[in-house]
Amino acid sequence: FVSESDMFPTPKACPTAIKDSTFAIQANGTDFYLNVHGTDTVADGRNVNVYSKDDALAQRWIPKQTTEGPKLFTKINEDFALNIHTVDNNCTMHTDSVDNDNDSILEFVEVADMQYKIKMFNHNKYLAIDGTAASGSNVVWVDGSANATVWNFIPETTAFPTPIPAPSTIVDKPFFIRNFNTKYNLNVHGTNTVATGRNV
């Protein structure tokens, strides 16, 4: 006799620390972030890679607890979730649907505070950078937790802070900008001309 839970295991619930919040997901020990390939567009089969940090929707992810289990959605369009392309174990995006649950239900395996390995639950595979980590490197689903990439979940407000606006007292007004305690002003090199790449 085999217990029901052993026969039909269920994934652990999405961790409260990350559920329903938006994150940049960084490959630990690198400067590269989980990224939907392209220019803030998504479609079924769209490839997923890692890329240098870019303040774009393609690098913003939302872990959610769905009825079927945890999934990872892109902020480009929250109808699309992280997916396994079973033919080659590539990591892609796919429209969230019951028909695709088997290839999109995840388990977030905690390694440390806000650090997780991402497991494709029904395939027992883990998300990892394919080969050497570089901007544009592909990510795939691999066998064995030891081969998994550890991912840092960084809140979007920390990863992509909003710039502080310039003070209204100086906006749209002409000024000389002088180095403090010197007689030298900021200057565009040349004789009142400017071009792309001109030295300052």
C-alpha positions in Angstrom: 0.0 0.0 0.0 1.3 3.5 -1.0 0.0 6.5 0.8 -2.0 9.0 -1.2 0.5 11.8 -0.4 3.4 9.6 -1.7 1.4 8.5 -4.8 0.2 12.1 -5.6 2.7 14.5 -4.0 1.8 18.2 -3.9 4.3 21.1 -4.1 5.0 23.2 -1.0 3.0 26.4 -1.0 4.7 29.6 -2.3 6.8 31.1 0.5 5.0 34.0 2.2 8.2 36.1 2.0 7.9 36.2 -1.8 4.3 35.5 -2.6 2.4 38.2 -4.7 5.3 40.6 -4.6 7.4 41.8 -7.6 11.1 40.9 -7.7 14.2 41.1 -9.8 15.7 37.6 -9.7 19.5 37.6 -9.7 21.7 34.6 -10.3 23.7 34.4 -7.1 27.4 35.3 -7.4 26.8 37.1 -10.8 25.6 40.4 -12.1 22.9 38.8 -14.3 19.1 38.7 -13.8 16.4 36.3 -15.0 15.0 37.9 -18.1 12.3 37.3 -20.8 14.2 37.6 -24.1 13.1 40.5 -26.3 11.9 44.0 -25.7 9.2 43.8 -23.0 7.1 41.5 -25.1 6.0 37.9 -24.3 4.4 35.0 -26.2 4.0 31.3 -25.9 7.5 29.8 -26.4 9.4 33.0 -25.7 12.8 32.2 -24.5 14.1 33.0 -21.0 17.7 33.9 -20.3 19.9 35.9 -17.9 20.9 39.5 -18.7 22.7 42.5 -17.2 20.3 44.5 -15.0 17.9 46.6 -17.0 15.0 48.6 -15.6 12.5 46.7 -17.7 9.4 44.7 -17.2 11.3 41.7 -18.7 13.2 41.5 -15.4 10.3 41.8 -13.0 8.7 38.6 -11.7 5.8 37.8 -9.5 5.6 34.5 -7.6 2.0 33.5 -7.0 0.2 30.7 -5.3 -2.4 29.4 -7.8 -5.0 26.7 -7.1 -2.8 24.1 -8.7 0.5 25.3 -7.0 3.2 28.0 -7.1 4.0 29.6 -10.4 6.2 32.5 -11.5 4.7 35.2 -13.7 6.2 37.9 -15.7 5.2 41.5 -15.1 5.2 42.1 -18.9 1.8 40.2 -18.9 0.7 38.3 -15.8 -1.2 35.8 -18.0 2.2 34.2 -18.8 4.2 31.9 -16.4 7.6 30.3 -16.4 7.5 27.0 -18.3 9.5 24.0 -19.3 9.8 23.1 -23.0 9.8 19.3 -22.5 11.5 18.5 -25.8 14.8 20.0 -24.8 14.3 21.1 -21.1 14.6 24.8 -22.2 13.1 27.5 -20.0 10.4 29.4 -21.9 7.2 31.3 -21.2 3.7 30.0 -21.7 0.1 31.3 -21.2 -1.1 30.2 -17.8 -3.8 27.5 -18.2 -5.0 24.2 -16.7 -3.7 22.4 -19.8 -0.2 23.6 -19.0 -0.1 23.1 -15.3 2.1 20.1 -15.5 4.9 22.2 -17.2 4.6 25.3 -15.0 4.0 24.3 -11.3 7.1 25.2 -9.3 8.5 24.7 -5.9 10.7 27.5 -4.4 13.4 25.7 -2.4 14.8 28.0 0.2 18.6 28.2 0.5 18.9 31.3 2.7 17.0 34.4 3.4 15.5 35.5 0.0 17.6 33.0 -1.8 15.9 30.0 -3.6 16.5 27.2 -6.0 13.5 27.0 -8.5 12.2 23.5 -9.0 9.9 22.5 -11.9 7.9 20.3 -9.5 6.3 17.7 -11.8 9.5 17.1 -13.8 11.9 17.2 -10.7 14.2 19.5 -12.5 15.9 22.8 -11.4 16.4 26.1 -13.1 20.1 26.7 -14.0 22.3 28.9 -16.2 23.4 26.8 -19.2 27.2 26.9 -19.2 29.1 30.0 -18.3 27.2 32.9 -16.7 27.2 35.9 -19.1 24.7 38.5 -20.2 22.5 36.6 -22.7 23.3 33.1 -21.3 20.4 30.7 -21.7 18.7 29.1 -18.7 17.5 25.5 -18.7 16.0 22.9 -16.4 18.5 20.4 -15.1 18.5 17.2 -13.0 19.7 17.4 -9.4 19.6 20.2 -6.8 23.4 20.3 -6.7 23.4 21.5 -10.3 20.8 24.3 -9.7 21.5 28.0 -9.8 20.7 29.8 -6.5 18.5 32.8 -7.2 18.4 36.0 -5.2 14.9 37.5 -5.0 15.4 41.3 -4.8 12.4 43.5 -4.3 11.8 45.7 -7.4 12.0 48.9 -5.4 15.5 47.9 -4.2 16.7 46.6 -7.6 15.2 49.5 -9.6 14.9 52.5 -7.2 12.9 55.5 -8.4 15.3 58.4 -9.1 14.9 61.4 -6.8 13.5 64.4 -8.9 15.7 67.4 -9.4 14.8 70.2 -7.0 12.2 72.6 -8.5 14.4 75.5 -7.6 16.9 74.6 -10.3 14.7 72.8 -13.0 14.7 74.6 -16.3 17.0 77.4 -15.1 20.5 78.3 -16.4 23.3 78.0 -13.9 27.1 78.0 -13.7 28.1 74.8 -11.9 31.3 75.4 -9.9 33.5 72.9 -8.2 33.2 73.5 -4.4 35.9 75.8 -3.0 37.6 76.3 -6.4 37.3 78.9 -9.2 36.6 76.2 -11.8 33.2 75.8 -13.6 31.8 72.7 -15.3 32.6 73.2 -19.0 31.9 71.5 -22.4 35.2 71.3 -24.2 35.3 73.4 -27.4 34.1 76.8 -28.6 30.4 76.8 -27.8 29.7 73.7 -29.8 28.6 70.2 -28.7 28.3 66.7 -30.2 27.7 63.2 -29.1 30.9 62.1 -27.2 32.2 65.6 -26.7 34.4 65.8 -23.6 33.4 67.7 -20.4 
